[in-house]
């Protein structure tokens, strides 16, 4: 018997590296801030890629560095100097508008804090497009744990079978799997990225409109 494809009604997105091009600004900020707190160790931008898509606490654990409580405040001070460089990836804004016009429900699930979201992402108009935005403070556990997406399902009163979570990191795909959602991997920022967990691979924002 032929299996019928799922009919998605909710398209949920990660933020950094998926909708918004922040990678270079984030990595440069990590490099600058770590130089301030652990001057005896130099981190290359490639070494710092492990921090992408996770909370600051988890990132510091992965890097194996011990810093004080003021690290996050200093990180934000440095990030403010480069935040003006972030922007939508080409084609993303048109894709979001098209999904909205077609009657789909949109959402955001990100590891960013609410203060960071207000400071750096408010100007992108995502609140007017999305039914729910789930950020770091909204759950006790974070990606790849299922909690952030389960929180979205609760807020949006959505059925997991009708939702797809789209991101650029393995943690996004694992989060979707753990929450029982379909997943999509975007590769427009890093075309060589592969992951067997992804139900869909999107090489451009317009690909999302075709499912």
Backbone as a printed PyTorch tensor [residue, N CA C, xyz], in Angstrom:
tensor([[[ 0.8490, -1.1990,  0.0000],
         [ 0.0000,  0.0000,  0.0000],
         [ 0.8750,  1.2360,  0.0000]],

        [[ 0.5360,  2.2100, -0.8130],
         [ 1.3370,  3.4300, -0.9110],
         [ 1.1280,  4.3020,  0.3260]],

        [[ 2.2320,  4.7980,  0.9120],
         [ 2.1570,  5.6820,  2.0730],
         [ 1.8980,  7.1010,  1.5950]],

        [[ 0.8610,  7.7090,  2.1270],
         [ 0.5390,  9.0750,  1.7290],
         [ 1.5200, 10.0570,  2.3570]],

        [[ 1.9960, 11.0470,  1.5880],
         [ 2.9090, 12.0400,  2.1600],
         [ 2.1940, 12.8990,  3.1990]],

        [[ 2.9640, 13.3880,  4.1470],
         [ 2.3840, 14.2510,  5.1800],
         [ 1.9750, 15.5880,  4.5740]],

        [[ 0.8950, 16.1330,  5.1050],
         [ 0.4620, 17.4660,  4.6860],
         [ 0.7900, 18.4320,  5.8120]],

        [[ 1.8110, 19.2220,  5.6020],
         [ 2.2550, 20.1410,  6.6480],
         [ 1.3680, 21.3820,  6.6940]],

        [[ 1.0440, 21.7930,  7.9050],
         [ 0.3280, 23.0570,  8.1000],
         [ 1.2000, 24.0680,  8.8400]],

        [[ 2.2450, 23.5660,  9.5360],
         [ 3.1510, 24.4220, 10.3000],
         [ 4.5830, 24.2710,  9.7820]],

        [[ 5.2010, 25.3860,  9.4640],
         [ 6.6150, 25.4160,  9.1040],
         [ 7.3550, 26.1570, 10.2150]],

        [[ 8.2020, 25.4350, 10.9430],
         [ 8.9080, 25.9920, 12.1010],
         [10.3860, 26.0860, 11.7300]],

        [[10.9940, 27.2220, 12.0600],
         [12.3620, 27.4740, 11.6260],
         [13.2970, 27.7670, 12.7930]],

        [[14.5210, 27.2940, 12.6500],
         [15.6310, 27.7980, 13.4420],
         [15.9080, 29.2210, 12.9470]],

        [[16.7360, 29.9540, 13.6710],
         [16.9760, 31.3610, 13.3330],
         [18.3590, 31.5540, 12.6980]],

        [[19.4030, 31.4190, 13.5110],
         [20.7780, 31.6420, 13.0300],
         [21.1850, 30.5710, 12.0250]],

        [[21.6990, 31.0000, 10.8970],
         [22.2010, 30.0640,  9.9050],
         [21.1150, 29.4220,  9.0620]],

        [[19.8600, 29.7000,  9.4000],
         [18.7250, 29.1520,  8.6570],
         [17.9700, 30.2690,  7.9550]],

        [[17.4480, 31.2020,  8.7410],
         [16.7740, 32.3710,  8.1670],
         [17.7170, 33.5690,  8.0580]],

        [[18.5250, 33.7560,  9.0970],
         [19.3800, 34.9380,  9.2030],
         [20.8430, 34.5360,  9.1080]],

        [[21.6070, 35.2730,  8.3080],
         [23.0380, 34.9990,  8.1260],
         [23.8210, 35.6710,  9.2510]],

        [[24.1350, 34.8890, 10.2790],
         [24.8220, 35.4270, 11.4600],
         [26.1530, 34.7450, 11.7380]],

        [[26.4970, 33.7310, 10.9550],
         [27.6080, 32.8610, 11.3350],
         [28.9100, 33.6080, 11.5810]],

        [[29.3280, 34.4440, 10.6330],
         [30.6220, 35.1140, 10.7770],
         [30.6250, 36.0840, 11.9550]],

        [[29.5090, 36.7820, 12.1670],
         [29.4420, 37.7240, 13.2850],
         [29.4700, 36.9820, 14.6180]],

        [[28.7870, 35.8340, 14.6910],
         [28.7650, 35.0480, 15.9290],
         [30.1470, 34.4700, 16.2300]],

        [[30.7860, 33.8770, 15.2300],
         [32.0940, 33.2620, 15.4510],
         [33.1510, 34.3040, 15.8050]],

        [[33.1100, 35.4400, 15.1350],
         [34.0700, 36.5020, 15.4310],
         [33.8840, 37.0220, 16.8550]],

        [[32.6290, 37.0890, 17.3000],
         [32.3530, 37.5520, 18.6590],
         [32.8540, 36.5480, 19.6860]],

        [[32.6490, 35.2760, 19.4180],
         [33.1910, 34.2490, 20.3100],
         [34.7050, 34.3550, 20.3970]],

        [[35.3430, 34.5330, 19.2770],
         [36.8020, 34.6080, 19.2550],
         [37.3030, 35.7960, 20.0780]],

        [[36.6720, 36.9460, 19.8930],
         [37.0640, 38.1560, 20.6230],
         [36.8240, 38.0090, 22.1180]],

        [[35.6680, 37.4730, 22.4900],
         [35.3180, 37.3660, 23.9120],
         [36.1830, 36.3300, 24.6170]],

        [[36.4430, 35.2090, 23.9650],
         [37.3050, 34.1860, 24.5720],
         [38.7240, 34.7030, 24.7530]],

        [[39.1830, 35.5300, 23.8230],
         [40.5250, 36.1100, 23.9430],
         [40.6190, 36.9660, 25.2130]],

        [[39.5050, 37.5750, 25.5700],
         [39.4540, 38.4180, 26.7680],
         [39.4810, 37.5770, 28.0490]],

        [[38.8060, 36.4180, 28.0350],
         [38.6670, 35.6150, 29.2450],
         [39.7300, 34.5320, 29.3810]],

        [[40.1800, 33.9810, 28.2700],
         [41.2240, 32.9400, 28.3040],
         [42.3390, 33.3140, 27.3180]],

        [[43.1000, 34.3690, 27.6380],
         [44.1030, 34.8810, 26.6940],
         [45.2200, 33.8900, 26.3730]],

        [[45.3900, 32.8620, 27.2190],
         [46.4560, 31.8870, 26.9910],
         [46.1030, 30.8770, 25.9000]],

        [[44.8120, 30.8340, 25.4840],
         [44.4090, 29.8680, 24.4540],
         [43.7680, 30.6020, 23.2890]],

        [[44.2530, 30.3250, 22.0910],
         [43.7090, 30.9450, 20.8900],
         [42.8170, 29.9530, 20.1410]],

        [[41.6060, 30.3650, 19.8230],
         [40.6730, 29.5140, 19.0970],
         [40.5420, 30.0150, 17.6590]],

        [[40.6640, 29.1000, 16.7110],
         [40.4250, 29.4640, 15.3160],
         [38.9230, 29.5070, 15.0710]],

        [[38.5070, 30.1710, 14.0070],
         [37.0850, 30.2300, 13.6750],
         [36.5310, 28.8350, 13.4000]],

        [[37.3470, 27.9770, 12.8080],
         [36.9000, 26.6120, 12.5170],
         [36.6710, 25.8350, 13.8170]],

        [[37.5480, 26.0000, 14.7940],
         [37.3830, 25.3270, 16.0860],
         [36.0990, 25.7820, 16.7770]],

        [[35.7280, 27.0250, 16.5430],
         [34.5810, 27.6030, 17.2310],
         [33.2380, 27.2310, 16.6010]],

        [[33.2660, 26.5420, 15.4920],
         [32.0030, 26.1730, 14.8380],
         [31.1240, 25.2970, 15.7320]],

        [[31.7220, 24.6350, 16.7250],
         [30.9440, 23.7700, 17.6250],
         [29.9600, 24.5670, 18.4680]],

        [[30.1210, 25.8960, 18.5600],
         [29.2360, 26.7050, 19.3940],
         [27.9310, 27.0350, 18.6860]],

        [[27.8730, 26.8220, 17.3850],
         [26.7040, 27.2430, 16.6170],
         [25.4830, 26.3910, 16.9480]],

        [[24.3650, 27.0660, 17.1640],
         [23.0970, 26.3710, 17.3460],
         [22.8080, 25.8710, 18.7420]],

        [[23.6640, 26.1920, 19.7120],
         [23.4350, 25.7300, 21.0840],
         [23.5470, 26.9230, 22.0400]],

        [[23.1660, 26.7320, 23.2910],
         [23.2300, 27.8130, 24.2710],
         [24.6810, 28.1140, 24.6470]],

        [[24.9050, 29.2770, 25.2350],
         [26.2440, 29.6700, 25.6660],
         [26.8140, 28.6760, 26.6670]],

        [[25.9800, 28.2280, 27.5860],
         [26.4270, 27.2750, 28.6100],
         [26.9350, 25.9910, 27.9650]],

        [[26.1670, 25.4550, 27.0160],
         [26.5710, 24.2310, 26.3320],
         [27.8120, 24.4610, 25.4820]],

        [[27.9060, 25.6370, 24.8610],
         [29.0570, 25.9490, 24.0170],
         [30.3450, 25.9960, 24.8360]],

        [[30.2960, 26.6330, 25.9880],
         [31.4760, 26.7190, 26.8470],
         [31.9000, 25.3350, 27.3260]],

        [[30.9150, 24.4810, 27.5790],
         [31.2230, 23.1120, 27.9990],
         [31.9420, 22.3620, 26.8820]],

        [[31.4500, 22.5340, 25.6490],
         [32.0810, 21.8670, 24.5120],
         [33.5080, 22.3630, 24.2860]],

        [[33.7240, 23.6640, 24.5320],
         [35.0520, 24.2410, 24.3340],
         [36.0020, 23.9140, 25.4820]],

        [[35.4430, 23.4800, 26.6060],
         [36.2650, 23.1110, 27.7510],
         [36.9410, 24.2880, 28.4290]],

        [[36.2500, 25.4310, 28.4620],
         [36.8340, 26.6120, 29.1100],
         [36.0000, 27.0000, 30.3160]],

        [[36.6660, 27.5510, 31.3220],
         [36.0120, 27.9750, 32.5510],
         [36.0520, 29.4980, 32.6190]],

        [[34.9060, 30.1220, 32.5100],
         [34.8390, 31.5830, 32.5300],
         [33.8520, 32.0270, 33.6040]],

        [[33.9140, 33.2780, 33.9720],
         [33.0290, 33.8010, 35.0080],
         [31.6350, 34.1000, 34.4930]],

        [[30.7980, 34.5460, 35.3950],
         [29.4060, 34.8290, 35.0590],
         [29.2490, 36.0060, 34.1080]],

        [[30.2710, 36.8400, 34.0070],
         [30.1630, 38.0300, 33.1590],
         [30.4330, 37.7400, 31.6820]],

        [[30.7550, 36.4800, 31.3640],
         [31.1030, 36.1460, 29.9760],
         [29.9880, 36.5190, 29.0030]],

        [[28.7600, 36.1340, 29.3360],
         [27.6510, 36.3730, 28.4110],
         [27.4070, 37.8640, 28.2110]],

        [[27.5410, 38.6530, 29.2860],
         [27.3850, 40.1070, 29.1590],
         [28.4500, 40.6910, 28.2380]],

        [[29.6800, 40.2300, 28.3930],
         [30.7630, 40.7280, 27.5500],
         [30.5890, 40.2700, 26.1030]],

        [[30.0740, 39.0470, 25.9420],
         [29.8000, 38.5540, 24.5850],
         [28.8330, 39.4920, 23.8770]],

        [[27.7950, 39.9000, 24.5920],
         [26.7980, 40.7880, 23.9940],
         [27.3770, 42.1630, 23.6810]],

        [[28.2820, 42.6340, 24.5310],
         [28.9420, 43.9190, 24.2730],
         [29.7020, 43.8570, 22.9450]],

        [[30.4460, 42.7680, 22.7500],
         [31.2180, 42.6150, 21.5180],
         [30.3100, 42.3760, 20.3050]],

        [[29.2280, 41.6230, 20.5300],
         [28.3440, 41.3070, 19.4030],
         [27.6390, 42.5520, 18.8760]],

        [[27.3250, 43.4670, 19.7770],
         [26.6470, 44.6910, 19.3610],
         [27.4520, 45.4720, 18.3230]],

        [[28.7650, 45.2820, 18.3380],
         [29.6290, 46.0070, 17.4000],
         [29.5620, 45.4530, 15.9860]],

        [[29.1180, 44.1910, 15.8610],
         [29.0580, 43.5750, 14.5280],
         [27.6380, 43.1890, 14.1270]],

        [[26.6650, 43.4060, 15.0060],
         [25.2920, 42.9590, 14.7540],
         [24.6770, 43.6050, 13.5160]],

        [[25.1840, 44.7650, 13.1410],
         [24.6200, 45.4630, 11.9820],
         [24.8650, 44.7120, 10.6680]],

        [[25.7580, 43.7110, 10.7050],
         [26.0930, 42.9840,  9.4780],
         [25.1320, 41.8290,  9.1880]],

        [[24.2690, 41.4700, 10.1440],
         [23.4040, 40.3080,  9.9360],
         [22.2440, 40.6720,  9.0120]],

        [[21.7660, 39.6770,  8.2480],
         [20.6900, 39.9270,  7.2870],
         [20.0160, 38.6030,  6.9200]],

        [[18.8340, 38.7040,  6.3040],
         [18.1940, 37.5010,  5.7650],
         [19.0990, 36.8870,  4.7040]],

        [[19.1350, 35.5650,  4.6340],
         [19.7530, 34.9260,  3.4850],
         [18.9340, 35.2850,  2.2460]],

        [[19.5640, 35.4100,  1.0870],
         [18.8230, 35.7390, -0.1380],
         [17.6790, 34.7620, -0.3940]],

        [[16.5030, 35.3110, -0.6270],
         [15.3310, 34.4860, -0.9220],
         [14.5140, 34.0600,  0.2720]],

        [[15.0570, 34.2130,  1.4770],
         [14.3510, 33.7440,  2.6750],
         [13.1080, 34.5840,  2.9590]],

        [[13.2240, 35.8930,  2.8820],
         [12.0740, 36.7440,  3.1930],
         [10.9210, 36.4730,  2.2250]],

        [[11.2320, 36.3200,  0.9340],
         [10.1850, 36.0140, -0.0540],
         [ 9.5410, 34.6640,  0.2390]],

        [[10.3640, 33.6840,  0.6490],
         [ 9.8330, 32.3590,  0.9750],
         [ 8.8720, 32.4280,  2.1500]],

        [[ 9.2430, 33.1500,  3.2030],
         [ 8.3760, 33.2710,  4.3740],
         [ 7.0560, 33.9550,  4.0180]],

        [[ 7.1410, 35.0150,  3.2350],
         [ 5.9310, 35.7340,  2.8190],
         [ 5.0320, 34.8360,  1.9820]],

        [[ 5.6340, 34.0310,  1.1080],
         [ 4.8440, 33.1470,  0.2500],
         [ 4.1340, 32.0680,  1.0710]],

        [[ 4.8420, 31.4950,  2.0520],
         [ 4.2050, 30.4930,  2.9180],
         [ 3.0320, 31.1050,  3.6760]],

        [[ 3.2480, 32.3010,  4.1880],
         [ 2.1980, 32.9870,  4.9480],
         [ 0.9820, 33.2570,  4.0540]],

        [[ 1.2390, 33.7210,  2.8400],
         [ 0.1440, 34.0330,  1.9150],
         [-0.6300, 32.7830,  1.5070]],

        [[ 0.0390, 31.6340,  1.5140],
         [-0.6190, 30.3850,  1.1500],
         [-1.3960, 29.7770,  2.3260]],

        [[-1.3450, 30.4380,  3.4810],
         [-2.1460, 30.0020,  4.6160],
         [-1.4550, 29.0910,  5.6040]],

        [[-0.1520, 28.9010,  5.4510],
         [ 0.5780, 28.0730,  6.4040],
         [ 0.8700, 28.8650,  7.6820]],

        [[ 1.0140, 28.1510,  8.7860],
         [ 1.3790, 28.7620, 10.0640],
         [ 2.8930, 28.6640, 10.2260]],

        [[ 3.5310, 29.7790, 10.6060],
         [ 4.9820, 29.8250, 10.7470],
         [ 5.3680, 29.9680, 12.2120]],

        [[ 6.5480, 29.4520, 12.5540],
         [ 7.0510, 29.5720, 13.9150],
         [ 8.5640, 29.6200, 13.9400]],

        [[ 9.1030, 30.0410, 15.0840],
         [10.5470, 30.0860, 15.3130],
         [10.8580, 29.3010, 16.5810]],

        [[11.8770, 28.4490, 16.5280],
         [12.4130, 27.7950, 17.7260],
         [13.9250, 27.9840, 17.6750]],

        [[14.4520, 28.7570, 18.6290],
         [15.8670, 29.1410, 18.6050],
         [16.4750, 29.0300, 19.9960]],

        [[17.8050, 28.8480, 20.0370],
         [18.5170, 28.8270, 21.3150],
         [18.9110, 30.2270, 21.7780]],

        [[18.5620, 31.2430, 21.0080],
         [18.8500, 32.6190, 21.4050],
         [18.0310, 33.0120, 22.6330]],

        [[18.5870, 33.9280, 23.4300],
         [17.8400, 34.4440, 24.5820],
         [16.8090, 35.4610, 24.1000]],

        [[15.8310, 35.7470, 24.9590],
         [14.8040, 36.7150, 24.5920],
         [15.3950, 38.1140, 24.4140]],

        [[16.3840, 38.4570, 25.2330],
         [17.0200, 39.7640, 25.0920],
         [17.7510, 39.8710, 23.7550]],

        [[18.4680, 38.8170, 23.3620],
         [19.1510, 38.8120, 22.0690],
         [18.1460, 38.9240, 20.9280]],

        [[17.0330, 38.2230, 21.0640],
         [16.0060, 38.2790, 20.0250],
         [15.4770, 39.7030, 19.8760]],

        [[15.2120, 40.3450, 21.0110],
         [14.7230, 41.7290, 20.9600],
         [15.7660, 42.6700, 20.3680]],

        [[17.0130, 42.4930, 20.7660],
         [18.0640, 43.4180, 20.3490],
         [18.4550, 43.2710, 18.8860]],

        [[18.4960, 42.0270, 18.3950],
         [19.1000, 41.7860, 17.0850],
         [18.1420, 41.2990, 16.0020]],

        [[16.9750, 40.7860, 16.3860],
         [16.1060, 40.1810, 15.3710],
         [14.7340, 40.8430, 15.2590]],

        [[14.4090, 41.7600, 16.1600],
         [13.0980, 42.3850, 16.1530],
         [12.8320, 43.1120, 14.8360]],

        [[13.8770, 43.6810, 14.2690],
         [13.7170, 44.4660, 13.0430],
         [13.4270, 43.6520, 11.7960]],

        [[13.4660, 42.3320, 11.8790],
         [13.2120, 41.5020, 10.7030],
         [11.7250, 41.1950, 10.4930]],

        [[10.8850, 41.6560, 11.4080],
         [ 9.4440, 41.4900, 11.2410],
         [ 8.9350, 40.0690, 11.4170]],

        [[ 9.6820, 39.2400, 12.1470],
         [ 9.2900, 37.8390, 12.3040],
         [ 8.0510, 37.6780, 13.1850]],

        [[ 7.8790, 38.5800, 14.1420],
         [ 6.7310, 38.4620, 15.0490],
         [ 5.4090, 38.5610, 14.2940]],

        [[ 5.3800, 39.3680, 13.2370],
         [ 4.1420, 39.5210, 12.4680],
         [ 3.8820, 38.3240, 11.5640]],

        [[ 4.9190, 37.5230, 11.2980],
         [ 4.7770, 36.3590, 10.4370],
         [ 4.5160, 35.0740, 11.2110]],

        [[ 4.9910, 35.0340, 12.4610],
         [ 4.9940, 33.7740, 13.2160],
         [ 3.9230, 33.7260, 14.2870]],

        [[ 3.3370, 32.5560, 14.4600],
         [ 2.3110, 32.3790, 15.4930],
         [ 2.9370, 32.1950, 16.8640]],

        [[ 4.1730, 31.6730, 16.9150],
         [ 4.8630, 31.4650, 18.1890],
         [ 6.3660, 31.5240, 17.9620]],

        [[ 7.0650, 32.1070, 18.9390],
         [ 8.5240, 32.1780, 18.9210],
         [ 9.0120, 31.5890, 20.2430]],

        [[ 9.7350, 30.4750, 20.1850],
         [10.2410, 29.8020, 21.3760],
         [11.7380, 30.0870, 21.4890]],

        [[12.1460, 30.6410, 22.6500],
         [13.5320, 31.0380, 22.8700],
         [14.0960, 30.3410, 24.1110]],

        [[15.3330, 30.6270, 24.4270],
         [16.0560, 29.8940, 25.4670],
         [15.3110, 29.8390, 26.7960]],

        [[14.7490, 30.9680, 27.2140],
         [14.1090, 31.0250, 28.5320],
         [12.8040, 30.2390, 28.6100]],

        [[12.2720, 29.8250, 27.4750],
         [10.9570, 29.1950, 27.4610],
         [10.9800, 27.7290, 27.8870]],

        [[12.1720, 27.1260, 27.9390],
         [12.2700, 25.7120, 28.3320],
         [13.4700, 25.5000, 29.2490]],

        [[13.3900, 24.4730, 30.0640],
         [14.5200, 24.1300, 30.9300],
         [15.6100, 23.4140, 30.1460]],

        [[15.1970, 22.5770, 29.1970],
         [16.1560, 21.8660, 28.3530],
         [16.1460, 22.4740, 26.9590]],

        [[17.2310, 22.2710, 26.2300],
         [17.3890, 22.9260, 24.9350],
         [17.7790, 21.9120, 23.8660]],

        [[17.7630, 22.3670, 22.6120],
         [18.1500, 21.4750, 21.5120],
         [19.4950, 20.8150, 21.8140]],

        [[19.6080, 19.4990, 21.5520],
         [18.7160, 18.6310, 20.7700],
         [17.5700, 17.9800, 21.5370]],

        [[17.3830, 18.3290, 22.8020],
         [16.2390, 17.8100, 23.5460],
         [14.9430, 18.2570, 22.8560]],

        [[13.8920, 17.4910, 23.0470],
         [12.6120, 17.7680, 22.3870],
         [11.8730, 18.9710, 22.9690]],

        [[12.2250, 19.4070, 24.1710],
         [11.4210, 20.4100, 24.8850],
         [11.0880, 21.6710, 24.0760]],

        [[12.0600, 22.2840, 23.3720],
         [11.7100, 23.5160, 22.6440],
         [10.5960, 23.3130, 21.6120]],

        [[10.6460, 22.2150, 20.8720],
         [ 9.5990, 21.9750, 19.8770],
         [ 8.2830, 21.5550, 20.5300]],

        [[ 8.3630, 20.8320, 21.6240],
         [ 7.1330, 20.4930, 22.3510],
         [ 6.4640, 21.7430, 22.8990]],

        [[ 7.2830, 22.7140, 23.3020],
         [ 6.7400, 23.9990, 23.7580],
         [ 6.0390, 24.7130, 22.6160]],

        [[ 6.6390, 24.6510, 21.4280],
         [ 5.9790, 25.2620, 20.2640],
         [ 4.6260, 24.6030, 20.0100]],

        [[ 4.5900, 23.2670, 20.0420],
         [ 3.3330, 22.5610, 19.8040],
         [ 2.2640, 22.9930, 20.8010]],

        [[ 2.6940, 23.1960, 22.0410],
         [ 1.7620, 23.6420, 23.0880],
         [ 1.2420, 25.0500, 22.7970]],

        [[ 2.1500, 25.9610, 22.4770],
         [ 1.7620, 27.3560, 22.2430],
         [ 0.8870, 27.5150, 21.0010]],

        [[ 1.2680, 26.7810, 19.9430],
         [ 0.5540, 26.9200, 18.6720],
         [-0.6330, 25.9710, 18.5560]],

        [[-0.8170, 25.1150, 19.5900],
         [-1.8910, 24.1070, 19.5580],
         [-1.8100, 23.3060, 18.2610]],

        [[-0.6020, 22.8120, 17.9810],
         [-0.3340, 22.1390, 16.7150],
         [-0.1620, 20.6420, 16.9050]],

        [[-0.4210, 19.8860, 15.8520],
         [-0.2260, 18.4460, 15.8060],
         [ 1.1640, 18.1800, 15.2310]],

        [[ 1.9690, 17.4020, 15.9400],
         [ 3.3360, 17.1330, 15.4990],
         [ 3.3830, 16.5530, 14.0890]],

        [[ 2.3750, 15.7640, 13.7240],
         [ 2.3550, 15.1430, 12.4050],
         [ 2.1640, 16.1460, 11.2780]],

        [[ 1.7360, 17.3380, 11.6170],
         [ 1.5020, 18.3590, 10.5940],
         [ 2.5690, 19.4590, 10.6250]],

        [[ 3.6560, 19.1790, 11.3390],
         [ 4.7140, 20.1840, 11.5020],
         [ 6.0380, 19.7000, 10.9240]],

        [[ 6.7950, 20.6320, 10.3930],
         [ 8.1670, 20.3550,  9.9880],
         [ 9.0670, 21.4150, 10.6140]],

        [[10.1900, 20.9600, 11.1660],
         [11.1640, 21.8820, 11.7470],
         [12.3690, 21.9480, 10.8220]],

        [[12.7590, 23.1490, 10.4540],
         [13.7910, 23.3720,  9.4520],
         [14.9600, 24.1180, 10.0710]],

        [[16.1660, 23.5520,  9.9580],
         [17.3520, 24.1820, 10.5270],
         [18.6000, 23.8280,  9.7470]],

        [[19.7340, 24.2900, 10.2610],
         [21.0070, 24.0820,  9.5540],
         [21.9960, 23.2300, 10.3360]],

        [[21.6110, 22.7770, 11.5210],
         [22.5290, 22.0550, 12.3820],
         [21.9750, 20.6660, 12.7310]],

        [[22.8780, 19.7460, 13.0780],
         [22.4710, 18.4150, 13.5140],
         [21.5630, 18.4950, 14.7390]],

        [[21.8390, 19.4590, 15.6350],
         [21.0030, 19.6030, 16.8330],
         [19.5580, 19.9310, 16.4710]],

        [[19.3480, 20.6480, 15.3720],
         [17.9870, 20.9530, 14.9230],
         [17.2730, 19.6770, 14.4920]],

        [[17.9750, 18.8510, 13.7270],
         [17.3880, 17.6120, 13.2220],
         [17.1090, 16.6340, 14.3570]],

        [[18.0240, 16.5750, 15.3280],
         [17.8280, 15.6890, 16.4770],
         [16.6500, 16.1550, 17.3200]],

        [[16.5270, 17.4590, 17.4760],
         [15.4040, 18.0290, 18.2300],
         [14.0840, 17.6360, 17.5700]],

        [[14.0200, 17.7550, 16.2440],
         [12.8060, 17.3870, 15.5140],
         [12.4870, 15.9130, 15.6960]],

        [[13.4920, 15.0700, 15.5610],
         [13.2890, 13.6250, 15.7090],
         [12.8000, 13.2960, 17.1120]],

        [[13.4200, 13.9080, 18.1240],
         [13.0410, 13.6330, 19.5140],
         [11.6230, 14.0880, 19.8330]],

        [[11.1550, 15.1160, 19.1070],
         [ 9.8060, 15.6370, 19.3410],
         [ 8.7640, 14.9850, 18.4320]],

        [[ 9.2110, 14.1080, 17.5240],
         [ 8.2740, 13.4260, 16.6390],
         [ 7.8540, 14.2370, 15.4380]],

        [[ 8.6820, 15.2240, 15.0400],
         [ 8.3830, 16.0710, 13.8890],
         [ 9.2340, 15.6650, 12.6880]],

        [[ 8.7480, 15.9680, 11.4990],
         [ 9.5830, 15.8640, 10.3110],
         [10.6300, 16.9690, 10.3700]],

        [[11.7340, 16.7590,  9.6500],
         [12.8220, 17.7370,  9.7090],
         [13.3250, 18.0910,  8.3160]],

        [[13.8190, 19.3160,  8.2060],
         [14.4240, 19.7690,  6.9620],
         [15.7810, 20.3830,  7.2500]],

        [[16.7770, 20.0480,  6.4350],
         [18.1230, 20.6100,  6.5680],
         [18.3580, 21.6080,  5.4560]],

        [[18.7130, 22.8430,  5.8200],
         [19.0430, 23.8430,  4.8070],
         [20.5440, 23.7990,  4.5420]],

        [[20.8980, 23.8970,  3.2670],
         [22.3180, 23.8380,  2.8960],
         [22.7480, 25.0650,  2.1040]],

        [[21.9250, 26.1360,  2.1190],
         [22.3080, 27.3080,  1.3350],
         [23.4660, 28.0820,  1.9550]],

        [[23.7380, 27.8540,  3.2380],
         [24.9020, 28.4900,  3.8600],
         [26.1450, 27.6170,  3.7240]],

        [[25.9330, 26.2960,  3.8290],
         [27.0510, 25.3420,  3.7400],
         [26.6290, 24.1820,  2.8400]],

        [[26.8760, 24.2990,  1.5270],
         [26.3610, 23.3200,  0.5610],
         [26.8940, 21.9080,  0.7270]],

        [[28.0090, 21.7330,  1.4380],
         [28.5950, 20.3950,  1.5770],
         [28.0920, 19.6400,  2.7990]],

        [[27.2260, 20.2670,  3.5840],
         [26.7140, 19.6190,  4.7880],
         [25.7570, 18.4980,  4.4070]],

        [[25.9430, 17.3440,  5.0280],
         [25.0450, 16.2060,  4.8010],
         [24.6160, 15.6580,  6.1600]],

        [[23.3870, 15.1440,  6.2300],
         [22.9310, 14.5230,  7.4700],
         [21.8210, 13.5450,  7.1620]],

        [[22.0070, 12.3120,  7.5660],
         [21.0420, 11.2600,  7.2630],
         [19.7570, 11.3840,  8.0800]],

        [[19.7610, 12.2330,  9.1120],
         [18.5640, 12.4030,  9.9340],
         [17.4860, 13.2210,  9.2210]],

        [[17.8890, 14.0320,  8.2490],
         [16.9580, 14.9660,  7.6170],
         [15.9570, 14.2460,  6.7200]],

        [[14.6850, 14.6070,  6.8630],
         [13.6560, 14.0850,  5.9650],
         [13.6710, 14.8100,  4.6300]],

        [[14.0900, 16.0710,  4.6590],
         [14.1760, 16.8810,  3.4430],
         [15.4920, 17.6500,  3.4510]],

        [[16.0480, 17.8820,  2.2620],
         [17.2170, 18.7340,  2.0910],
         [16.7910, 19.9210,  1.2330]],

        [[17.0630, 21.1230,  1.7090],
         [16.7010, 22.3310,  0.9740],
         [17.9660, 23.0780,  0.5700]],

        [[18.2220, 23.1470, -0.7270],
         [19.4220, 23.8370, -1.2040],
         [19.1820, 25.3150, -1.4350]],

        [[17.9190, 25.7180, -1.4890],
         [17.5740, 27.1310, -1.6200],
         [16.2370, 27.3570, -0.9240]],

        [[15.9570, 28.5880, -0.4880],
         [14.6780, 28.8450,  0.1860],
         [13.4640, 28.4740, -0.6610]],

        [[13.5640, 28.6350, -1.9760],
         [12.4220, 28.3150, -2.8320],
         [12.0830, 26.8290, -2.8190]],

        [[13.0680, 25.9660, -2.4800],
         [12.7990, 24.5310, -2.3900],
         [11.7110, 24.2220, -1.3660]],

        [[11.6610, 25.0370, -0.3120],
         [10.6920, 24.8000,  0.7600],
         [ 9.2660, 24.9520,  0.2420]],

        [[ 9.0760, 25.8130, -0.7380],
         [ 7.7350, 26.0420, -1.2900],
         [ 7.2480, 24.8520, -2.1020]],

        [[ 8.1550, 23.9660, -2.4800],
         [ 7.7860, 22.8570, -3.3610],
         [ 7.3230, 21.6090, -2.6270]],

        [[ 7.3470, 21.6060, -1.2850],
         [ 6.9060, 20.4000, -0.5780],
         [ 5.4610, 20.5080, -0.1220]]])
